[in-house]
Amino acid sequence: MTVKKQYTSFQDLLESSKIPVLVDFNATWCGPCQVMTPILDQVGAFLKNRLLVIKIDTDKYPGLASQYHIHSLPTLILFKNGQPVERFEGVIQAHPLIQHLQTLL
């Protein structure tokens, strides 16, 4: 389930979150990104209250894509305490992604 919230900045979102944030850098035209949508829904449901999953459209926020060196889509970055700690590129199935994330949370 997607919840929409307003933040003054991306950094504000990261710093105000009391739990780690998994950011899905994607684009609407990206086929593999669309494949990740239900996978990330599963991940978010399984790790509910332990992980916040958000999506960033790189076409709408090219500055963020540049800042985090997003060169391929989809790219997932796990942030803890406002800092990037892990990066995943490409499609990853729910089970292995959940297993790996659990070691980092």
Secondary structure, 3 states (H helix, E strand, C coil): CCCCCCCCCHHHHHHHCCCCEEEEEECCCCHHHHHHHHHHHHHHHHCCCCCEEEEEECCCCHHHHHHCCCCCCCEEEEEECCEEEEEEECCCCHHHHHHHHHHHC
